[in-house]
Amino acid sequence: MPLVVQGMKTAVTGSTAEAVGHGMGRLGQAPVVLDANRGERDLIEVMELGGTLGLIHIGPDHPKAMRAYAEQCRDLGLEFSADPGDLEGPEAVEFLTGAKFLVSSQDRYQLLQATTGLTDDDLLSLVRVRVTTMDSDGVEIAGHDMDRVRVPFARSGDLIDPSGSGDAFTAGLLAGLGWGMSLRRAAEVGSQLASLAAETVGRNNYDVNPVDFVHRLEQSYGPAAAAEASAYLLPE
C-alpha cells in the first residue's frame, strides 16, 4: 500500500522557505511560510494563529534553529520533513531522528553518510522515508515496509537555469502530499515542477499554467498521473 499523507496543512521553514512556498503557491496551495530572517518560531503559537499543521518541512537554516524545530515537532507529536542541508555528523543525526521524510539531493545524502559514518539502512532507522533527487537519474524513494521506487526525471524543454529546481521539487513533493497523493505521484509532481523551474532564469520566476502542467505530467508519467493531478489543478 502506498504511503499517503491525507489533507495536510504544511509549514515550511529555513532559508529555502520562500522558494518552496512560491512553488506550492503556484500549484494552488497556501503553506505557512516561517521566514528564516525572523528566527525560530514557536509552533504552538503558529498553530494558534493558523490552525493545526499536518506536516512541517524543516529546510536548511542556522543549525540551532533546525534542531529546535525538530525538537518541537517531536515534543508536540507533529510529523516533519527534514532537509539537512550542510549539517554533518552527530548534529545531523540529532536533527533527523524521528523525521517522517528525509528530503535531499544525492550529493548531500552522500555527505551525510560520509560525515555520520552511517549506512543507508542506519539512516533509514532514524527516519521513515528517504526521498533523494539524483539529477538526470530522477528521484529515489526508500523506506520502511515499502519497495524502493525510482521516479524518472520529467520531460523538459531547454534547461536554462537549474538554480531553483531543487526547491521547486520540494514544493511539488509537498504539494502532492498535501493533496493526499502517494509518494511516487507526489515525486512526479515535484519532478515536473523542477523541470519547469529549470526552464526559467531565476529561482522564483517560473509560473504554472494548470492546463499545460497537467498535459506535461501526462507526457512524462502517463494519463493516470495527469488525471490525478487535474482533480486538484483543474477543479470543475
C-alpha positions in Angstrom: 0.0 0.0 0.0 1.5 3.4 -0.9 2.3 5.8 1.9 -0.2 8.7 1.8 -0.5 11.8 3.9 -4.1 12.9 3.7 -5.3 16.5 3.6 -2.4 18.1 5.5 -1.7 21.8 6.0 2.0 22.4 5.6 4.5 24.8 7.2 7.9 25.4 5.6 11.0 26.8 7.4 14.5 27.8 6.7 16.4 29.7 4.0 14.5 27.8 1.3 11.1 28.5 2.8 10.2 31.4 0.5 11.2 29.5 -2.6 9.4 26.3 -1.5 6.3 28.4 -0.6 6.4 30.1 -4.0 6.3 26.7 -5.8 3.5 25.4 -3.6 1.6 28.7 -4.2 1.9 28.2 -8.0 0.2 24.8 -7.5 -2.7 26.4 -5.6 -1.6 25.7 -2.1 -1.0 28.2 0.7 1.6 26.9 3.1 2.6 28.6 6.3 6.0 30.2 5.5 8.2 30.6 8.6 10.7 33.2 7.5 14.3 32.3 8.5 15.1 36.0 9.0 12.6 36.2 11.9 14.4 33.4 13.7 12.9 30.3 15.3 9.1 30.4 15.8 7.1 28.6 18.5 5.0 26.1 16.7 2.2 26.2 19.3 1.8 29.9 18.6 1.9 29.3 14.8 -0.9 26.8 15.2 -2.9 29.0 17.5 -2.8 31.7 14.7 -3.3 29.5 11.7 -4.7 26.1 12.7 -3.2 22.6 13.2 -0.3 21.6 11.0 -0.2 18.3 9.3 3.5 18.5 8.3 6.4 20.8 9.0 9.1 20.9 6.4 12.4 22.0 8.1 14.7 23.3 5.5 18.4 24.4 5.7 18.9 27.2 8.3 21.1 28.0 11.3 21.8 24.6 12.9 20.4 25.7 16.2 17.0 26.7 14.6 16.8 23.4 12.6 17.4 21.3 15.7 14.9 23.4 17.7 12.1 23.0 15.1 12.8 19.2 15.0 12.7 19.0 18.8 9.4 20.9 18.9 7.9 18.6 16.4 9.0 15.5 18.4 7.7 17.0 21.6 4.4 18.0 20.1 3.9 14.8 18.1 4.0 16.7 14.8 5.2 15.0 11.6 8.1 16.7 10.0 10.1 16.5 6.8 13.8 17.2 7.1 16.3 18.7 4.6 19.6 18.5 6.5 21.4 20.9 4.1 25.0 21.1 5.3 24.5 19.5 8.7 27.1 16.9 9.5 27.9 14.2 12.0 26.1 13.9 15.3 24.4 17.3 14.7 22.7 15.8 11.6 21.7 12.6 13.4 20.1 14.6 16.2 18.2 16.7 13.6 16.9 13.8 11.5 15.9 11.4 14.3 12.1 10.9 14.1 11.5 12.7 10.8 8.8 11.2 8.6 10.7 12.2 5.4 14.4 12.9 4.7 14.5 15.0 1.5 17.8 15.8 0.0 19.9 15.7 -3.2 22.2 12.7 -3.8 25.4 14.7 -3.1 24.0 16.0 0.2 23.0 12.5 1.1 26.4 11.1 0.3 27.9 13.9 2.5 25.5 12.9 5.3 26.7 9.3 5.1 30.3 10.3 5.0 30.2 12.6 8.0 28.0 10.4 10.1 29.6 7.1 9.2 26.1 5.6 8.8 24.9 3.2 6.1 21.7 3.7 4.2 20.0 1.2 6.5 21.3 3.1 9.5 19.9 6.4 8.3 16.6 4.8 7.4 16.4 3.6 11.0 16.3 7.3 12.0 13.5 8.4 9.5 10.6 6.7 7.9 11.2 7.5 4.3 14.1 8.9 2.2 13.4 10.9 -0.9 16.6 11.6 -2.8 16.9 13.7 -6.0 19.5 12.3 -8.4 19.7 15.0 -11.2 19.0 13.4 -14.6 18.6 10.0 -13.0 15.4 11.1 -11.3 14.3 10.5 -7.8 14.8 7.5 -5.5 12.3 6.8 -2.7 13.3 4.3 0.0 11.7 3.5 3.4 10.3 1.0 5.9 7.9 -1.7 4.7 7.9 -0.4 1.1 9.6 -1.3 -2.2 12.4 1.0 -3.3 11.0 3.3 -6.0 12.8 5.2 -8.8 10.9 8.0 -10.4 12.4 9.2 -13.7 13.1 12.9 -14.3 10.3 14.6 -16.0 10.4 15.5 -19.7 11.5 19.1 -20.2 12.3 21.7 -22.7 15.6 23.7 -22.7 17.1 23.6 -19.2 18.3 27.2 -18.8 18.9 27.7 -15.0 18.9 24.8 -12.6 19.3 27.1 -9.5 15.7 26.8 -8.4 15.0 23.2 -9.4 15.7 21.7 -6.0 13.4 24.0 -4.2 10.7 23.5 -6.9 11.0 19.7 -6.5 10.4 20.0 -2.7 7.5 22.4 -3.4 5.9 19.9 -5.8 6.5 17.0 -3.5 4.9 18.8 -0.5 2.0 19.9 -2.6 1.3 16.4 -3.9 1.5 15.0 -0.3 -0.8 17.8 0.8 -3.3 16.7 -1.9 -3.2 13.2 -0.5 -1.1 11.7 -3.3 1.1 8.7 -2.9 4.8 9.4 -2.5 5.5 8.2 -6.1 2.9 10.5 -7.5 3.9 13.5 -5.3 7.5 12.9 -6.5 6.3 13.0 -10.1 4.6 16.4 -9.5 7.8 17.6 -7.8 10.0 16.5 -10.7 7.7 18.2 -13.3 7.8 21.4 -11.3 11.6 21.2 -11.0 11.8 20.8 -14.8 9.6 23.9 -15.2 11.7 25.9 -12.8 14.9 24.9 -14.7 13.5 26.2 -17.9 13.2 29.7 -16.4 16.0 32.1 -15.4 15.9 32.9 -11.7 15.0 31.0 -8.7 11.4 32.1 -8.3 10.5 33.4 -11.8 8.6 30.4 -13.1 4.8 30.2 -13.1 2.4 27.3 -13.6 -0.3 27.1 -16.2 -2.5 24.4 -14.8 -3.7 23.0 -18.2 -0.2 22.9 -19.5 1.2 21.4 -16.3 -1.3 18.6 -16.4 -0.5 18.0 -20.1 3.2 17.8 -19.3 2.6 15.4 -16.5 0.8 13.1 -19.0 3.7 13.3 -21.3 6.2 12.5 -18.5 4.3 10.0 -16.5 1.1 8.9 -18.3 -2.6 9.6 -18.2 -3.1 8.3 -14.6 -0.7 10.9 -13.2 -2.4 13.6 -15.3 -5.9 12.6 -14.2 -4.9 12.6 -10.5 -3.3 16.0 -10.7 -6.1 17.5 -12.7 -8.5 16.8 -9.8 -6.6 19.4 -7.8 -5.3 21.8 -10.5 -8.4 21.8 -12.8 -11.4 21.6 -10.5 -14.7 21.7 -12.3 
